Amino acid sequence: MASHTSLMPASPLLTPATAFWTLPFGAYLLFLSTRVSVGKNELGAKHKTELGKTEMASGEDPQNPDPLSPAGRCLGNYLGDASVAMILALLAELNGGNRGLVNYALGALFLGKVAEMYVPFLLWIVWEGGRANDW
């Protein structure tokens, strides 16, 4: 008979689906945050701009007054949606919800959030013939 050496009793993981999807959601959040931060540093060094400013200085492009605006909106949208979805998935799993369904739902949400950011970019390349560094 094997002896139990831990001070805590062995218990199964209560929320395996939510625990599994925490890493991809966290990694994507880190990616989006880094994208905004690096863009802010590069843009701020050139133009001394502030994130979310509304007025344009003379000589700025009126078609794109704030180059960081899409990245900031994407990050804010992701923060709101992903955090609520993870909390709801955690509550569903703790209350005995179907773990397979929670897995599929979180996977679909993650895929949708990634596609929400990259599909317009890819369509822009196809339809407009743009280059990747123009985005």
N, CA, C and O atoms as a GROMACS GRO file, in nm:
protein
  540
    1MET      N    1   0.083  -0.116   0.000
    1MET     CA    2   0.000   0.000   0.000
    1MET      C    3   0.089   0.125   0.000
    1MET      O    4   0.183   0.136   0.079
    2ALA      N    5   0.058   0.215  -0.088
    2ALA     CA    6   0.137   0.338  -0.099
    2ALA      C    7   0.099   0.435   0.011
    2ALA      O    8  -0.018   0.448   0.047
    3SER      N    9   0.199   0.502   0.063
    3SER     CA   10   0.171   0.598   0.169
    3SER      C   11   0.151   0.736   0.109
    3SER      O   12   0.213   0.770   0.008
    4HIS      N   13   0.065   0.814   0.168
    4HIS     CA   14   0.035   0.949   0.123
    4HIS      C   15   0.128   1.045   0.198
    4HIS      O   16   0.121   1.054   0.320
    5THR      N   17   0.216   1.116   0.126
    5THR     CA   18   0.316   1.200   0.191
    5THR      C   19   0.278   1.347   0.197
    5THR      O   20   0.343   1.424   0.266
    6SER      N   21   0.173   1.386   0.126
    6SER     CA   22   0.133   1.526   0.126
    6SER      C   23   0.053   1.560   0.251
    6SER      O   24  -0.013   1.473   0.309
    7LEU      N   25   0.058   1.686   0.291
    7LEU     CA   26  -0.023   1.731   0.404
    7LEU      C   27  -0.169   1.750   0.365
    7LEU      O   28  -0.258   1.741   0.450
    8MET      N   29  -0.193   1.776   0.237
    8MET     CA   30  -0.329   1.796   0.188
    8MET      C   31  -0.381   1.666   0.128
    8MET      O   32  -0.303   1.592   0.068
    9PRO      N   33  -0.508   1.638   0.143
    9PRO     CA   34  -0.562   1.518   0.080
    9PRO      C   35  -0.564   1.534  -0.072
    9PRO      O   36  -0.583   1.645  -0.123
   10ALA      N   37  -0.545   1.425  -0.142
   10ALA     CA   38  -0.546   1.428  -0.288
   10ALA      C   39  -0.688   1.455  -0.335
   10ALA      O   40  -0.782   1.387  -0.294
   11SER      N   41  -0.703   1.555  -0.421
   11SER     CA   42  -0.835   1.587  -0.473
   11SER      C   43  -0.825   1.610  -0.623
   11SER      O   44  -0.723   1.659  -0.671
   12PRO      N   45  -0.928   1.574  -0.696
   12PRO     CA   46  -0.925   1.597  -0.841
   12PRO      C   47  -0.941   1.745  -0.872
   12PRO      O   48  -0.991   1.823  -0.790
   13LEU      N   49  -0.898   1.783  -0.990
   13LEU     CA   50  -0.913   1.921  -1.034
   13LEU      C   51  -1.062   1.949  -1.057
   13LEU      O   52  -1.128   1.876  -1.131
   14LEU      N   53  -1.114   2.052  -0.994
   14LEU     CA   54  -1.258   2.078  -0.999
   14LEU      C   55  -1.302   2.137  -1.133
   14LEU      O   56  -1.414   2.110  -1.178
   15THR      N   57  -1.218   2.214  -1.196
   15THR     CA   58  -1.256   2.281  -1.321
   15THR      C   59  -1.150   2.257  -1.428
   15THR      O   60  -1.075   2.349  -1.461
   16PRO      N   61  -1.142   2.136  -1.483
   16PRO     CA   62  -1.034   2.109  -1.579
   16PRO      C   63  -1.049   2.186  -1.710
   16PRO      O   64  -0.948   2.227  -1.768
   17ALA      N   65  -1.170   2.208  -1.758
   17ALA     CA   66  -1.187   2.280  -1.886
   17ALA      C   67  -1.145   2.426  -1.871
   17ALA      O   68  -1.073   2.479  -1.956
   18THR      N   69  -1.190   2.490  -1.766
   18THR     CA   70  -1.154   2.630  -1.743
   18THR      C   71  -1.004   2.643  -1.718
   18THR      O   72  -0.940   2.737  -1.765
   19ALA      N   73  -0.948   2.549  -1.643
   19ALA     CA   74  -0.805   2.554  -1.616
   19ALA      C   75  -0.725   2.536  -1.744
   19ALA      O   76  -0.621   2.600  -1.763
   20PHE      N   77  -0.772   2.449  -1.833
   20PHE     CA   78  -0.700   2.427  -1.959
   20PHE      C   79  -0.702   2.553  -2.046
   20PHE      O   80  -0.599   2.590  -2.103
   21TRP      N   81  -0.816   2.620  -2.056
   21TRP     CA   82  -0.828   2.734  -2.145
   21TRP      C   83  -0.772   2.864  -2.086
   21TRP      O   84  -0.766   2.965  -2.156
   22THR      N   85  -0.732   2.862  -1.961
   22THR     CA   86  -0.672   2.981  -1.902
   22THR      C   87  -0.540   3.018  -1.969
   22THR      O   88  -0.511   3.136  -1.989
   23LEU      N   89  -0.460   2.919  -2.004
   23LEU     CA   90  -0.330   2.946  -2.067
   23LEU      C   91  -0.345   3.011  -2.205
   23LEU      O   92  -0.280   3.113  -2.229
   24PRO      N   93  -0.426   2.957  -2.298
   24PRO     CA   94  -0.438   3.026  -2.427
   24PRO      C   95  -0.499   3.166  -2.415
   24PRO      O   96  -0.454   3.258  -2.484
   25PHE      N   97  -0.600   3.182  -2.330
   25PHE     CA   98  -0.659   3.315  -2.313
   25PHE      C   99  -0.559   3.412  -2.253
   25PHE      O  100  -0.553   3.528  -2.294
   26GLY      N  101  -0.481   3.367  -2.157
   26GLY     CA  102  -0.379   3.453  -2.096
   26GLY      C  103  -0.267   3.488  -2.192
   26GLY      O  104  -0.219   3.601  -2.193
   27ALA      N  105  -0.226   3.391  -2.275
   27ALA     CA  106  -0.120   3.418  -2.373
   27ALA      C  107  -0.167   3.519  -2.478
   27ALA      O  108  -0.091   3.606  -2.519
   28TYR      N  109  -0.293   3.506  -2.520
   28TYR     CA  110  -0.346   3.600  -2.619
   28TYR      C  111  -0.360   3.739  -2.559
   28TYR      O  112  -0.337   3.839  -2.627
   29LEU      N  113  -0.399   3.746  -2.432
   29LEU     CA  114  -0.405   3.875  -2.364
   29LEU      C  115  -0.267   3.939  -2.356
   29LEU      O  116  -0.254   4.060  -2.376
   30LEU      N  117  -0.167   3.860  -2.327
   30LEU     CA  118  -0.030   3.911  -2.324
   30LEU      C  119   0.013   3.963  -2.461
   30LEU      O  120   0.079   4.066  -2.472
   31PHE      N  121  -0.025   3.891  -2.566
   31PHE     CA  122   0.007   3.933  -2.702
   31PHE      C  123  -0.059   4.067  -2.735
   31PHE      O  124   0.005   4.157  -2.788
   32LEU      N  125  -0.189   4.078  -2.704
   32LEU     CA  126  -0.260   4.203  -2.734
   32LEU      C  127  -0.204   4.320  -2.653
   32LEU      O  128  -0.190   4.430  -2.706
   33SER      N  129  -0.174   4.297  -2.527
   33SER     CA  130  -0.119   4.403  -2.443
   33SER      C  131   0.018   4.448  -2.492
   33SER      O  132   0.049   4.567  -2.493
   34THR      N  133   0.099   4.353  -2.534
   34THR     CA  134   0.232   4.385  -2.586
   34THR      C  135   0.220   4.464  -2.715
   34THR      O  136   0.298   4.557  -2.739
   35ARG      N  137   0.123   4.427  -2.799
   35ARG     CA  138   0.102   4.498  -2.925
   35ARG      C  139   0.068   4.645  -2.900
   35ARG      O  140   0.119   4.733  -2.968
   36VAL      N  141  -0.018   4.670  -2.804
   36VAL     CA  142  -0.055   4.809  -2.773
   36VAL      C  143   0.065   4.882  -2.712
   36VAL      O  144   0.091   4.998  -2.747
   37SER      N  145   0.137   4.816  -2.621
   37SER     CA  146   0.249   4.879  -2.554
   37SER      C  147   0.362   4.913  -2.651
   37SER      O  148   0.418   5.023  -2.647
   38VAL      N  149   0.397   4.820  -2.737
   38VAL     CA  150   0.504   4.844  -2.834
   38VAL      C  151   0.463   4.952  -2.933
   38VAL      O  152   0.543   5.039  -2.968
   39GLY      N  153   0.338   4.947  -2.977
   39GLY     CA  154   0.289   5.051  -3.068
   39GLY      C  155   0.289   5.187  -3.003
   39GLY      O  156   0.322   5.286  -3.068
   40LYS      N  157   0.253   5.193  -2.878
   40LYS     CA  158   0.253   5.320  -2.804
   40LYS      C  159   0.395   5.374  -2.791
   40LYS      O  160   0.418   5.494  -2.809
   41ASN      N  161   0.489   5.287  -2.759
   41ASN     CA  162   0.628   5.333  -2.746
   41ASN      C  163   0.684   5.380  -2.879
   41ASN      O  164   0.753   5.483  -2.884
   42GLU      N  165   0.657   5.308  -2.987
   42GLU     CA  166   0.710   5.348  -3.118
   42GLU      C  167   0.643   5.476  -3.166
   42GLU      O  168   0.710   5.566  -3.217
   43LEU      N  169   0.512   5.485  -3.150
   43LEU     CA  170   0.441   5.603  -3.196
   43LEU      C  171   0.471   5.724  -3.109
   43LEU      O  172   0.485   5.835  -3.160
   44GLY      N  173   0.482   5.702  -2.979
   44GLY     CA  174   0.509   5.812  -2.887
   44GLY      C  175   0.647   5.871  -2.907
   44GLY      O  176   0.667   5.991  -2.888
   45ALA      N  177   0.742   5.788  -2.945
   45ALA     CA  178   0.877   5.838  -2.969
   45ALA      C  179   0.881   5.928  -3.093
   45ALA      O  180   0.962   6.019  -3.100
   46LYS      N  181   0.792   5.901  -3.189
   46LYS     CA  182   0.793   5.980  -3.311
   46LYS      C  183   0.706   6.105  -3.301
   46LYS      O  184   0.745   6.212  -3.346
   47HIS      N  185   0.587   6.090  -3.242
   47HIS     CA  186   0.489   6.198  -3.252
   47HIS      C  187   0.443   6.254  -3.117
   47HIS      O  188   0.368   6.352  -3.114
   48LYS      N  189   0.487   6.198  -3.007
   48LYS     CA  190   0.444   6.243  -2.874
   48LYS      C  191   0.292   6.244  -2.862
   48LYS      O  192   0.232   6.342  -2.818
   49THR      N  193   0.230   6.133  -2.901
   49THR     CA  194   0.084   6.124  -2.895
   49THR      C  195   0.041   6.051  -2.769
   49THR      O  196   0.121   5.986  -2.702
   50GLU      N  197  -0.088   6.063  -2.738
   50GLU     CA  198  -0.145   5.995  -2.624
   50GLU      C  199  -0.252   5.899  -2.674
   50GLU      O  200  -0.323   5.929  -2.769
   51LEU      N  201  -0.263   5.784  -2.610
   51LEU     CA  202  -0.362   5.686  -2.649
   51LEU      C  203  -0.502   5.740  -2.625
   51LEU      O  204  -0.532   5.788  -2.515
   52GLY      N  205  -0.587   5.734  -2.726
   52GLY     CA  206  -0.725   5.777  -2.710
   52GLY      C  207  -0.749   5.925  -2.727
   52GLY      O  208  -0.858   5.972  -2.696
   53LYS      N  209  -0.651   6.000  -2.775
   53LYS     CA  210  -0.672   6.144  -2.792
   53LYS      C  211  -0.775   6.168  -2.902
   53LYS      O  212  -0.788   6.087  -2.995
   54THR      N  213  -0.845   6.278  -2.893
   54THR     CA  214  -0.951   6.305  -2.989
   54THR      C  215  -0.917   6.416  -3.087
   54THR      O  216  -0.967   6.415  -3.199
   55GLU      N  217  -0.835   6.510  -3.050
   55GLU     CA  218  -0.804   6.620  -3.141
   55GLU      C  219  -0.679   6.587  -3.221
   55GLU      O  220  -0.588   6.519  -3.174
   56MET      N  221  -0.676   6.638  -3.344
   56MET     CA  222  -0.562   6.613  -3.432
   56MET      C  223  -0.471   6.735  -3.434
   56MET      O  224  -0.517   6.850  -3.434
   57ALA      N  225  -0.342   6.709  -3.436
   57ALA     CA  226  -0.246   6.817  -3.453
   57ALA      C  227  -0.237   6.850  -3.602
   57ALA      O  228  -0.281   6.772  -3.686
   58SER      N  229  -0.179   6.965  -3.634
   58SER     CA  230  -0.167   7.002  -3.775
   58SER      C  231  -0.072   6.906  -3.845
   58SER      O  232   0.033   6.870  -3.791
   59GLY      N  233  -0.108   6.865  -3.964
   59GLY     CA  234  -0.024   6.775  -4.042
   59GLY      C  235  -0.056   6.628  -4.021
   59GLY      O  236   0.007   6.544  -4.085
   60GLU      N  237  -0.152   6.595  -3.934
   60GLU     CA  238  -0.187   6.454  -3.916
   60GLU      C  239  -0.284   6.410  -4.023
   60GLU      O  240  -0.356   6.492  -4.080
   61ASP      N  241  -0.286   6.282  -4.050
   61ASP     CA  242  -0.373   6.224  -4.150
   61ASP      C  243  -0.516   6.220  -4.097
   61ASP      O  244  -0.540   6.154  -3.996
   62PRO      N  245  -0.612   6.288  -4.161
   62PRO     CA  246  -0.749   6.287  -4.110
   62PRO      C  247  -0.818   6.152  -4.127
   62PRO      O  248  -0.916   6.124  -4.058
   63GLN      N  249  -0.769   6.068  -4.217
   63GLN     CA  250  -0.830   5.936  -4.236
   63GLN      C  251  -0.794   5.841  -4.123
   63GLN      O  252  -0.871   5.749  -4.094
   64ASN      N  253  -0.680   5.860  -4.059
   64ASN     CA  254  -0.636   5.772  -3.951
   64ASN      C  255  -0.576   5.858  -3.839
   64ASN      O  256  -0.454   5.865  -3.825
   65PRO      N  257  -0.661   5.923  -3.759
   65PRO     CA  258  -0.607   6.015  -3.659
   65PRO      C  259  -0.534   5.946  -3.545
   65PRO      O  260  -0.441   6.004  -3.489
   66ASP      N  261  -0.572   5.825  -3.509
   66ASP     CA  262  -0.509   5.755  -3.397
   66ASP      C  263  -0.471   5.614  -3.441
   66ASP      O  264  -0.557   5.526  -3.441
   67PRO      N  265  -0.346   5.590  -3.479
   67PRO     CA  266  -0.306   5.457  -3.526
   67PRO      C  267  -0.320   5.348  -3.421
   67PRO      O  268  -0.330   5.231  -3.456
   68LEU      N  269  -0.321   5.384  -3.293
   68LEU     CA  270  -0.334   5.283  -3.188
   68LEU      C  271  -0.479   5.250  -3.155
   68LEU      O  272  -0.506   5.157  -3.079
   69SER      N  273  -0.572   5.323  -3.211
   69SER     CA  274  -0.712   5.303  -3.177
   69SER      C  275  -0.762   5.161  -3.206
   69SER      O  276  -0.828   5.104  -3.120
   70PRO      N  277  -0.734   5.100  -3.322
   70PRO     CA  278  -0.781   4.962  -3.343
   70PRO      C  279  -0.720   4.863  -3.244
   70PRO      O  280  -0.790   4.773  -3.196
   71ALA      N  281  -0.594   4.878  -3.213
   71ALA     CA  282  -0.530   4.786  -3.119
   71ALA      C  283  -0.586   4.804  -2.978
   71ALA      O  284  -0.608   4.707  -2.907
   72GLY      N  285  -0.610   4.928  -2.938
   72GLY     CA  286  -0.668   4.954  -2.807
   72GLY      C  287  -0.811   4.904  -2.795
   72GLY      O  288  -0.850   4.849  -2.693
   73ARG      N  289  -0.888   4.924  -2.901
   73ARG     CA  290  -1.027   4.874  -2.900
   73ARG      C  291  -1.030   4.723  -2.896
   73ARG      O  292  -1.114   4.664  -2.828
   74CYS      N  293  -0.941   4.659  -2.969
   74CYS     CA  294  -0.934   4.513  -2.971
   74CYS      C  295  -0.899   4.460  -2.832
   74CYS      O  296  -0.958   4.362  -2.785
   75LEU      N  297  -0.804   4.523  -2.767
   75LEU     CA  298  -0.765   4.482  -2.632
   75LEU      C  299  -0.879   4.503  -2.533
   75LEU      O  300  -0.908   4.414  -2.452
   76GLY      N  301  -0.944   4.616  -2.538
   76GLY     CA  302  -1.055   4.643  -2.447
   76GLY      C  303  -1.171   4.548  -2.467
   76GLY      O  304  -1.232   4.501  -2.371
   77ASN      N  305  -1.203   4.520  -2.592
   77ASN     CA  306  -1.310   4.426  -2.624
   77ASN      C  307  -1.277   4.287  -2.572
   77ASN      O  308  -1.362   4.218  -2.515
   78TYR      N  309  -1.152   4.246  -2.591
   78TYR     CA  310  -1.109   4.115  -2.545
   78TYR      C  311  -1.114   4.105  -2.393
   78TYR      O  312  -1.158   4.004  -2.339
   79LEU      N  313  -1.069   4.208  -2.324
   79LEU     CA  314  -1.070   4.208  -2.177
   79LEU      C  315  -1.212   4.192  -2.124
   79LEU      O  316  -1.234   4.117  -2.028
   80GLY      N  317  -1.306   4.260  -2.183
   80GLY     CA  318  -1.443   4.251  -2.137
   80GLY      C  319  -1.505   4.115  -2.163
   80GLY      O  320  -1.564   4.055  -2.074
   81ASP      N  321  -1.492   4.066  -2.285
   81ASP     CA  322  -1.556   3.941  -2.323
   81ASP      C  323  -1.491   3.819  -2.260
   81ASP      O  324  -1.560   3.731  -2.209
   82ALA      N  325  -1.359   3.813  -2.264
   82ALA     CA  326  -1.290   3.693  -2.215
   82ALA      C  327  -1.304   3.676  -2.065
   82ALA      O  328  -1.319   3.564  -2.016
   83SER      N  329  -1.299   3.785  -1.991
   83SER     CA  330  -1.310   3.771  -1.845
   83SER      C  331  -1.449   3.725  -1.804
   83SER      O  332  -1.462   3.640  -1.716
   84VAL      N  333  -1.552   3.779  -1.865
   84VAL     CA  334  -1.689   3.736  -1.833
   84VAL      C  335  -1.709   3.590  -1.874
   84VAL      O  336  -1.772   3.514  -1.801
   85ALA      N  337  -1.658   3.552  -1.990
   85ALA     CA  338  -1.673   3.413  -2.036
   85ALA      C  339  -1.601   3.315  -1.945
   85ALA      O  340  -1.653   3.207  -1.916
   86MET      N  341  -1.483   3.351  -1.898
   86MET     CA  342  -1.410   3.261  -1.808
   86MET      C  343  -1.481   3.247  -1.674
   86MET      O  344  -1.485   3.138  -1.617
   87ILE      N  345  -1.537   3.356  -1.623
   87ILE     CA  346  -1.611   3.348  -1.496
   87ILE      C  347  -1.736   3.262  -1.512
   87ILE      O  348  -1.767   3.181  -1.425
   88LEU      N  349  -1.808   3.280  -1.623
   88LEU     CA  350  -1.927   3.198  -1.646
   88LEU      C  351  -1.892   3.052  -1.666
   88LEU      O  352  -1.964   2.964  -1.618
   89ALA      N  353  -1.782   3.023  -1.735
   89ALA     CA  354  -1.739   2.885  -1.753
   89ALA      C  355  -1.699   2.823  -1.620
   89ALA      O  356  -1.730   2.706  -1.595
   90LEU      N  357  -1.632   2.898  -1.535
   90LEU     CA  358  -1.595   2.849  -1.403
   90LEU      C  359  -1.719   2.817  -1.320
   90LEU      O  360  -1.725   2.712  -1.256
   91LEU      N  361  -1.817   2.907  -1.320
   91LEU     CA  362  -1.940   2.883  -1.246
   91LEU      C  363  -2.017   2.763  -1.301
   91LEU      O  364  -2.074   2.685  -1.225
   92ALA      N  365  -2.020   2.749  -1.433
   92ALA     CA  366  -2.090   2.635  -1.493
   92ALA      C  367  -2.023   2.504  -1.455
   92ALA      O  368  -2.091   2.407  -1.423
   93GLU      N  369  -1.891   2.501  -1.457
   93GLU     CA  370  -1.821   2.378  -1.420
   93GLU      C  371  -1.835   2.345  -1.272
   93GLU      O  372  -1.851   2.228  -1.236
   94LEU      N  373  -1.829   2.445  -1.187
   94LEU     CA  374  -1.844   2.420  -1.044
   94LEU      C  375  -1.984   2.372  -1.009
   94LEU      O  376  -2.003   2.301  -0.910
   95ASN      N  377  -2.084   2.411  -1.090
   95ASN     CA  378  -2.221   2.368  -1.065
   95ASN      C  379  -2.256   2.239  -1.137
   95ASN      O  380  -2.374   2.204  -1.145
   96GLY      N  381  -2.158   2.169  -1.189
   96GLY     CA  382  -2.182   2.039  -1.250
   96GLY      C  383  -2.219   2.042  -1.396
   96GLY      O  384  -2.278   1.947  -1.447
   97GLY      N  385  -2.186   2.150  -1.465
   97GLY     CA  386  -2.215   2.158  -1.608
   97GLY      C  387  -2.132   2.058  -1.689
   97GLY      O  388  -2.032   2.005  -1.641
   98ASN      N  389  -2.175   2.035  -1.809
   98ASN     CA  390  -2.108   1.943  -1.898
   98ASN      C  391  -1.969   1.999  -1.935
   98ASN      O  392  -1.959   2.106  -1.995
   99ARG      N  393  -1.865   1.927  -1.898
   99ARG     CA  394  -1.728   1.978  -1.922
   99ARG      C  395  -1.693   1.980  -2.070
   99ARG      O  396  -1.617   2.067  -2.114
  100GLY      N  397  -1.747   1.887  -2.145
  100GLY     CA  398  -1.723   1.889  -2.289
  100GLY      C  399  -1.783   2.012  -2.354
  100GLY      O  400  -1.721   2.073  -2.441
  101LEU      N  401  -1.903   2.047  -2.312
  101LEU     CA  402  -1.968   2.166  -2.366
  101LEU      C  403  -1.893   2.293  -2.327
  101LEU      O  404  -1.881   2.386  -2.407
  102VAL      N  405  -1.844   2.298  -2.204
  102VAL     CA  406  -1.764   2.413  -2.160
  102VAL      C  407  -1.636   2.423  -2.242
  102VAL      O  408  -1.595   2.532  -2.281
  103ASN      N  409  -1.572   2.308  -2.268
  103ASN     CA  410  -1.452   2.306  -2.352
  103ASN      C  411  -1.480   2.360  -2.491
  103ASN      O  412  -1.407   2.445  -2.542
  104TYR      N  413  -1.587   2.310  -2.554
  104TYR     CA  414  -1.622   2.356  -2.688
  104TYR      C  415  -1.657   2.504  -2.690
  104TYR      O  416  -1.619   2.576  -2.783
  105ALA      N  417  -1.729   2.550  -2.589
  105ALA     CA  418  -1.768   2.691  -2.585
  105ALA      C  419  -1.645   2.782  -2.569
  105ALA      O  420  -1.634   2.883  -2.638
  106LEU      N  421  -1.554   2.745  -2.480
  106LEU     CA  422  -1.435   2.828  -2.462
  106LEU      C  423  -1.344   2.822  -2.585
  106LEU      O  424  -1.282   2.922  -2.621
  107GLY      N  425  -1.336   2.706  -2.648
  107GLY     CA  426  -1.257   2.696  -2.771
  107GLY      C  427  -1.316   2.780  -2.883
  107GLY      O  428  -1.243   2.846  -2.957
  108ALA      N  429  -1.448   2.778  -2.896
  108ALA     CA  430  -1.513   2.859  -2.999
  108ALA      C  431  -1.495   3.008  -2.970
  108ALA      O  432  -1.473   3.086  -3.062
  109LEU      N  433  -1.504   3.046  -2.843
  109LEU     CA  434  -1.482   3.186  -2.808
  109LEU      C  435  -1.339   3.230  -2.840
  109LEU      O  436  -1.318   3.338  -2.894
  110PHE      N  437  -1.243   3.146  -2.806
  110PHE     CA  438  -1.103   3.181  -2.834
  110PHE      C  439  -1.079   3.193  -2.984
  110PHE      O  440  -1.015   3.288  -3.030
  111LEU      N  441  -1.130   3.098  -3.060
  111LEU     CA  442  -1.114   3.103  -3.206
  111LEU      C  443  -1.185   3.226  -3.263
  111LEU      O  444  -1.132   3.291  -3.354
  112GLY      N  445  -1.302   3.257  -3.211
  112GLY     CA  446  -1.373   3.375  -3.259
  112GLY      C  447  -1.301   3.504  -3.227
  112GLY      O  448  -1.299   3.596  -3.309
  113LYS      N  449  -1.240   3.512  -3.109
  113LYS     CA  450  -1.167   3.634  -3.072
  113LYS      C  451  -1.042   3.652  -3.158
  113LYS      O  452  -1.009   3.764  -3.197
  114VAL      N  453  -0.973   3.544  -3.188
  114VAL     CA  454  -0.856   3.554  -3.275
  114VAL      C  455  -0.900   3.589  -3.417
  114VAL      O  456  -0.837   3.673  -3.482
  115ALA      N  457  -1.008   3.526  -3.464
  115ALA     CA  458  -1.057   3.556  -3.599
  115ALA      C  459  -1.109   3.698  -3.610
  115ALA      O  460  -1.097   3.760  -3.716
  116GLU      N  461  -1.167   3.751  -3.503
  116GLU     CA  462  -1.218   3.887  -3.504
  116GLU      C  463  -1.107   3.988  -3.532
  116GLU      O  464  -1.132   4.094  -3.591
  117MET      N  465  -0.987   3.956  -3.490
  117MET     CA  466  -0.877   4.048  -3.512
  117MET      C  467  -0.810   4.026  -3.647
  117MET      O  468  -0.767   4.123  -3.710
  118TYR      N  469  -0.799   3.902  -3.692
  118TYR     CA  470  -0.719   3.874  -3.811
  118TYR      C  471  -0.798   3.860  -3.940
  118TYR      O  472  -0.741   3.882  -4.047
  119VAL      N  473  -0.925   3.826  -3.936
  119VAL     CA  474  -1.001   3.811  -4.060
  119VAL      C  475  -1.014   3.943  -4.135
  119VAL      O  476  -0.995   3.944  -4.257
  120PRO      N  477  -1.046   4.056  -4.070
  120PRO     CA  478  -1.049   4.182  -4.147
  120PRO      C  479  -0.914   4.216  -4.209
  120PRO      O  480  -0.908   4.270  -4.320
  121PHE      N  481  -0.807   4.184  -4.140
  121PHE     CA  482  -0.672   4.208  -4.194
  121PHE      C  483  -0.649   4.125  -4.319
  121PHE      O  484  -0.599   4.175  -4.419
  122LEU      N  485  -0.685   3.996  -4.313
  122LEU     CA  486  -0.665   3.909  -4.428
  122LEU      C  487  -0.755   3.948  -4.545
  122LEU      O  488  -0.712   3.944  -4.660
  123LEU      N  489  -0.880   3.986  -4.516
  123LEU     CA  490  -0.968   4.031  -4.624
  123LEU      C  491  -0.918   4.160  -4.685
  123LEU      O  492  -0.932   4.180  -4.806
  124TRP      N  493  -0.860   4.248  -4.605
  124TRP     CA  494  -0.805   4.371  -4.657
  124TRP      C  495  -0.691   4.342  -4.754
  124TRP      O  496  -0.678   4.407  -4.857
  125ILE      N  497  -0.608   4.244  -4.719
  125ILE     CA  498  -0.497   4.208  -4.808
  125ILE      C  499  -0.550   4.153  -4.940
  125ILE      O  500  -0.499   4.187  -5.046
  126VAL      N  501  -0.653   4.068  -4.932
  126VAL     CA  502  -0.707   4.006  -5.053
  126VAL      C  503  -0.780   4.109  -5.139
  126VAL      O  504  -0.756   4.117  -5.259
  127TRP      N  505  -0.869   4.188  -5.079
  127TRP     CA  506  -0.951   4.280  -5.157
  127TRP      C  507  -0.876   4.404  -5.203
  127TRP      O  508  -0.893   4.447  -5.317
  128GLU      N  509  -0.793   4.460  -5.119
  128GLU     CA  510  -0.726   4.585  -5.152
  128GLU      C  511  -0.586   4.563  -5.209
  128GLU      O  512  -0.526   4.657  -5.261
  129GLY      N  513  -0.535   4.443  -5.200
  129GLY     CA  514  -0.401   4.417  -5.247
  129GLY      C  515  -0.296   4.484  -5.162
  129GLY      O  516  -0.187   4.518  -5.210
  130GLY      N  517  -0.328   4.504  -5.036
  130GLY     CA  518  -0.236   4.572  -4.944
  130GLY      C  519  -0.122   4.482  -4.900
  130GLY      O  520  -0.127   4.360  -4.913
  131ARG      N  521  -0.020   4.544  -4.849
  131ARG     CA  522   0.092   4.470  -4.795
  131ARG      C  523   0.075   4.460  -4.644
  131ARG      O  524   0.003   4.539  -4.584
  132ALA      N  525   0.142   4.363  -4.583
  132ALA     CA  526   0.126   4.339  -4.441
  132ALA      C  527   0.176   4.458  -4.358
  132ALA      O  528   0.121   4.485  -4.251
  133ASN      N  529   0.277   4.528  -4.404
  133ASN     CA  530   0.329   4.638  -4.323
  133ASN      C  531   0.246   4.766  -4.339
  133ASN      O  532   0.275   4.866  -4.273
  134ASP      N  533   0.145   4.766  -4.425
  134ASP     CA  534   0.056   4.881  -4.437
  134ASP      C  535  -0.053   4.881  -4.332
  134ASP      O  536  -0.114   4.985  -4.307
  135TRP      N  537  -0.079   4.768  -4.270
  135TRP     CA  538  -0.190   4.754  -4.175
  135TRP      C  539  -0.165   4.830  -4.055
  135TRP      O  540  -0.247   4.830  -3.964
   0.00000   0.00000   0.00000
